[in-house]
Amino acid sequence: MLSVLIWLPIIAAIIIGFYPAKDIPASRIRLASLTVTGLVLLWNIFILLKFDLSTPGMQFQEYIPWNETLGLNYQLGVDGLSILMLVLNSLLTWIAIYSSSKDTERSRLFYSLILFVSGGVAGAFLSENLLLFFLFYELELIPFYLLISIWGGEKRAYAGMKFLIYTAISGALILATFLGMVWLTGSRSFAFDAVATQNISAGMQLVLLIGIVLGFGIKIPLIPFHTWLPDAYVEASAPIAILLGGILAKLGTYGLLRFGLGMFPQTWQIIAPTLAIWGAISAIYGAIVAIAQKDIKRMVAYSSIGHMGYILLAAAAATPLALVGAVAQMFSHGIILAILFHLVGIIELKVGTRELDKLNGLMSPIRGLPLISALLVLSGMASAGIPGLTGFIAEFISFQGSFSTFPIPTLLCVVASGLTAVYFVILLNRTCFGKLQNNLAYYPQVSWAEKVPALILASLIIFLGVQPVWLVRWSETTTTAMVAAIPPIEKTVIAEIALK
């Protein structure tokens, strides 16, 4: 059942990429890719509806022996931590393909790379084996590099190479940590349940956990490892930016929760105060730098850094409510960032610029882009955490769950949330309102086909804001069990770490 989510897009990518017929129209390749991703999305929804909310552990498990000598087996499963991420992956992949140009150059390579990314990300979220996770985690590296470097903007080569280097370092750190975990525990398997990290000394647990935090921190990214993000997001085309911000970053936050908190619960408590402060600093930094931007796409990119800080804070607090909020924030941030990048892409296509100093009056009902501007206002409000939208409920749960444990960092994140409203007010005021200059005449009309992705995402943002139970119900049982597994911290553990 779960293998379909991985291998259907990967097999489709191989067929599309190596199909012997030449001169296949780009529109036909796009339609085939849309059909495949649509089927994957429907299958994801089917699994979501069959998901047992009362079971905290893995469900729909699959196991096939692979290489017992290496301890590598094909083990898949889904729980409350990954179920929403799978839906997010398939949804945003469909939207990225749908919103891509019908005349995309080298379309066979373009769509096959996106399908490879979709299958690899799904495999990472489903893996129950450390080495299998790493293989799928690295599978998206080269496809994303090519998607940025070939179909990106003027500085695409630089942005693609920077992304490649940072992500390769992230993968090296994670692999080294996984190997250390298996070696130090004496396990002969990389299976999650076979790696008993509690048998490792406290000092070595701390070293391994730091490796996990740094490895996944680059992927999220957290400051100061964030410098690849604005270049990659800005130079990538709008559909690829949707995948980068909406899906790729979630592999980092998922990894922190699954392998950091999940496998080192006691040591996690020791570094939690540092992580909470780190999250608050990232949130404040992302908001302040976003305010200073003149390029609206770069502004949205920096806003992502701030929202990732909220997730790190909630993960550090590790209360049942905070972890539910972290998962909700991961999903909400994905769909909000996706609609923002899609709308920015439409504005750039129709107006010809992303510069705040040149944009004005897009809300004009006759000569502007009124519906696109209205959707931009909605998505800006969602990102700023306005009540009634999904961004608010995710942030509220995260902050409420974190305040009792880390009050000061939580208050700093609340301030960052207020700053989010500041830079979105700046963006909306300068782009949507005001008077169009006469020499601009009329902007090209936006077709309904171009509006569909934004309308789907906007409907989700409103629905989940009004009915948040559909956002939080999936992860409650799993996150509660994760918190219950955290042992009380002991002074002897801290002393042992200090001595070693």
N, C-alpha and C positions, 0 to 999 in steps of 0.2 A: 504493500500500500504506500509506504513512504518513499520507496525507491522511484516511484513515478515522478515525484517532485524533482528528483535529481537527474535521472537519466532521460526523461522525455525531452527536456530542453537541450541536453548535451547531444543526444542522438540527432535531434533536429538540426542542431548547429553543424554537426559533421555532414549531414545530408545536404544542407544548404550550401556549405562551404565547398564541398567536393562533387556536387552534382555534375555529371559530365556535359550536360547541355550548356551551350554558350548563349550569350545575349538574352538572358532571361530578364524581362522588364523588372525594374526596381519595385514597381507597385505590386507585382505578383509575389516577389520575395517578401516584401513587407506584409502582405496579406497572409502568407504562410506562417511567418513569425508571429503575427497577431493571433492566428488560430491556435498555434502551439501554446503560447503564453496564456491565452484565454482558457484553454483546457486545463492548464496547470492551476490557474486561479480557481476555476470551478472545483477541481479536485481538492485544493486547499480548503475551500469553504466546506466541502463535504466532510473532510477530516475534522474541521473546526466544530461542525454540528455533531459529530460522533464523539467528540472529546468528552471524557468523564471528568466533571468538575470536582468530584469528591476524591480523586486519586492524585496524590502529590508527586508520585514517581513517574517514570517513563511509561508511555503507552504506545500501542501499535508497533512494538519492537520487532526488529528483523536482525537475524544473525546468520552469517555465512562464514565459515572458517576460510582464512586467506593464507596467511604466512605465520604459522605458530612459532617458528624460530625467532622471528622478529617481534612477536607479540602483537602483530597487526592482524585484526579481523574486521570484517565488514559488519559493524554493529550500528544500528540506527534506532532512534527513539525520539519521542516528542513529549514535552511536559509544559507546564504553565509558563516556563521561562522562554520557551522557544516557539510556542504555537502562534502567537501574534506576529513574531518576526518572520515566520514563514509566509503568513498572509500578506504582510507588508512587502516582502520580497517579490512575490508573484504579482501583486497589484501594481507596484511601481515599475516593474519590468514591462508589464503590459502598457502602462501609461507612457513609459519612455519610448517604446516602439511606436505606439500610436501617434505620439507628438513629434516623431522624427519626420523629416522632409520626405515626400514621396519620390523626390528626385535625388536622393542621397547618392553620392558617388561611391563606387566600390561597395554597392549595397550588400552583396553576398558576404563579404568579409565583415561589414558593419553589423549586420543582424546576427551572424553566427557568433561573433564575439560577445554580443549582449546576451545571447542564449547561453553561452559558456559561463558567463558571469552568474546568471540566474541559477544554473545548476550547481555551480561551485559554492555559492552562498547558501543555497538550500542544504547542500551536503554538510557544510560547517555547522549549521544550526541543528542538524539531525544527528551528527556523529556522537557515538558513545565510546569512542576510542580516541585517545590523545593523538596518536600518530595519524589516524584517519582524519581527525579534525584538521591537523596541520596540513595534510595533503590538499584538502578542499579549501582551506584558508589561503593557501598559496596559489590555487588554481586561477583565482581572479587577478593575480598580479600582472601577468603579461597582457591579457585582454584589455584591462583598464589602461595600461601604458599605451597600447596601440590606439585605443579609442580616443585618448587625449592627444596623442602625438600626430595622428593622421587627420582627424576631423575637428581639431581644436582651433583656437584663434591664432593670432600672430606669433605669440610666444609659446606655442604648443610644444615645441621640442624641449624647451627648457622646463616647462611645467611637467611634462611627461617624465623626463629624466629625474627630476626632483622627487616626484611621486614614487618612481621605481626604487630610488635609493632608500628613501625613508621606509617604504613598505618592506623592502628586503631586509633592512636592519630589524624592523619589527618582527618579521618571521624568524630571523636568526636568534633573536632573544627568546622568543616563545619556544622554538625547537630545543634550544639549549636547556631551558627550564624544564620542559617535558622530559628530556633525557635524564636530567638530574633527578627528577622526581622518581622515575622508574628505577634508576640505578641505586639511589639511596634507600628506597624501600625494599629493594631486593625482589621486586615483582618481575615475573616473566611475561607479563602482558601489559599492554598500554590501555586496557579497558578501564573506564572510570572507576568502577567498583573494585578493581584489583589493585589500585594504587592507594595504599593506606598511608597517607601523609602524616597521620598522627604518630607513626612510628619513627619519624625523622626527628632529630634533635631540634629544640626550639630555635637555636641559632641558624641552622641550615634552613629551617622553614621560613625564617625571615628573609634569607638570601634568595630563596626560590620565589617567594611572594613578590619581592621587589622586582625580580626578573619579569614576572607576569604583569605587574603594574606598568613597568616601563614598556614592555612589548606591546601591550594593548593600548597603553597611553599614547603611543605614536599613531596608532590606527584611529583613535577616537576623533581628533587628536586633542591633547591637553597641552597647555603652554609649559615649557618652551619648545615642545616638539610639533608645534602647529604650523610652522612656516611653509610647509608644502601645501597646506589647505587652500589659502586664498589664491595661489597661482593655479592649482589644479582645478578648483571650482570655477574660477573666472575664465580660464582658457578653454575649458571643456565646453562643448555645445550644451544647450539646455537639457536635452534628454540624458546626456551622460552626467551632467551636474546633478540631475535628479537621482541617478543611481549612486553617485559618490556620496552625496549628503544624506539621502534617504535610507540607503541600505548599507553601504560600506562602513560608515561610522558606527553602525549598530553592531557590527562584528566586534568592535573594540569594547563597547559597553557590555555586550553579552559575554565576552570572554572574561571581563573583570568579575562579573557576577558568578559565572559558571566555574571558573578555575581559580579565581582569587578568593572570593567569599565562600564558594561551595567546597573547595578542597583544602583551604587553610582557615577555617572559621576562627580558631583561637588566635592565631597570629594576626588575622585581619583586625581583630579588636585592638591590637597594639599599634598598628599603623593607621587606624581609622581617624584619629584626630588630625594627622598630617594630611590624609586624603580629603577630609572635610574642608580644611583650610585651602588646600590645592583647588578643590572644586569652587570655592567662593572666589578665589583669585581669578580663576579662569572665567567665571561668570562676569565679574566686574571688568576684567580686561577686554573680553569679547564685546561687551556693550559699549565701553568707552571708545575702543578703536572703530567700531561700527559707526558711531556718531560722527567720526572724523572723515568718513569716506565720501567721495564724490561720485563714485561708480555704484549704481544701485545693486548690481550683481555682487560686487565685492562687499557691499554692506550686508547683504543677505548671507554671504559666506562667513563673515566674522560673527554674525548673530548666532551661527551654528556653534561656535566655540563656547559662547555664553551658555547656551542651553545644555551642552554636554556637561558643563560644570554643575548644573542642577542634578543630573543623573549621578555624577560622582559623589555629590553630597549625600544623596539618598542612599546610595550603596554603602557609603561609609557609616551612616547611622544604623543601618541593618536592623531596623525595627520592621514588624510585619507591614505596617502602613507605609513606611518609607520605601520598602522594596516593591510593593504594589505600585506606588507612585513612580518609581524608577522605570518599571516595565511600561506603565502607561505613558510616561514621558518619552520613552524610546519610540513607541508607535505614533504618538501625537506629533512629535518633532518630525518624524519621517514624512507624514502626509502634509504637514504645514510647510516644510522646506520644499517639498515637491511642487506644491501649488505656487509657491513664491518663485522658484526657478522657472517654472513653465510660463508664468505671467511675465516675468522679466524677459524671457526669450521672445514672447509675442511682441512686447513693447519694442525691443531692439529690432525685430524684423520689420515692424510697421513704421516705426519712427526713424530708425537708423542710428540711434544713439542710446547709451545707458547713462550718460552724464547728467547729474542732477541740475547743473547750471544751464543745460540746454532743454530739459524737459519741462513742460508747463501745459496746463489746461487740458489734460487728457480726459477729464470728466465731461468735456463739452458734448452735449447730446447729439449734435449734428456733425461737427467736424472732427471730434476726438474719438476716443475709444471708451465709451461710457460703461459698458458691461465689464470690460477688462479692468477698468478703474474701480468699479464697485467690488469686484472680486479681490482686487489688490487691497482695498480697504478691509474687507472681511478677513483675509489671510493675515494682514498686519495686526489686526485686533486679536486674532487667535494666537499669534506669536507673542504678543504683549500680555497675554493672559487675561483677556477681558471675559467676565462671567458669561456663561451661556455657550461658550465654545470649548472645544476639546483641550486647547492649550491651558485654559484656566484650571480645569479639574485635575489635569496631570500635575501642574505646578502646585496647586493647593494641597493635594495629597502628599506630594514629596516634601513640601515645607512643613506641613503639619506633622508628618511622621518623623522628620529630622529635628524639629525644634527642641524636643525634650532632651535629646542627646547632645546636639551641637547648636545651642541657641545663637551664638555670635556668627558663625558661618552661615546659618540659616537666614539671619537678618541681613547679612551682606548679600546673599542671593536674592532676597526680596528687593533690596535696593537695585540690584542688577536687573530684576524684572521691571522695576520702574524705569530704569534707563532704556530698556527695550522699547517701552512706549515712546520715549523721547526720540530715538532715531527713526522709528516708524512714522511718527508724526512729521518729522522732517521730510522723510521720503514721500509720504502721501501729500503733504502740503505743497511740495515743489513739483511733483509729477502730475497729480490728479486735479489740483485746483489752480485758480488763476485764469488768465485770459490767453487764448492762443494768439500768436502773432499772425497778422494778415498774410505775410509772405509764405506761411506754412501750408496754406490752402487746406485741403482735406487729406487726412490720413487714409490709407487703404483700409477697407472694411475687413473685419475679422470674421471668417466663415464660422458656421456652427460646428463644423468638424474640428476647427482649432479650439473652440470653446469647450468641447466635451470633456477633456481631462480635468480642466479647472472646475467644471460644474460637478463632476463626480467627486473630486476631492473636497470641494466646498460643502457638498451634501453630507459627506462623512464627518467633516469638522463640526457642522451644526448638529447632526444626529448624535454623535458621541458626546457633545457638550450638553445636550438636553437629556440624553439617556446614558450617563457615564457607567452604569452597571454593565453595559456591553463592552466597555473598555477594561474594566478592572476585574470582572468575574473570573476570567481565564487564568489569572496568575495567583489568586489569593491562596489557594491550597498549597501550591508549590512554594511560594515565598514564606508562608507561615512555617512550613516544615524546615526550610533553610534556616530560619531564625531559631527554631527549636533545637537545631543541631549545634548551635554555637554554645560551647561550654563557658562557664563563668571564668573570667580571667583570674589568674593567681599571681601573687607577688613573686613566688618562686620561679615562675616562667620568665618574668621580666628580669629577675636576677641572673638566671641562667643565660639569657641572651646577652646581658651586659658583660658577663664574664667571658663569653666566647667571642 
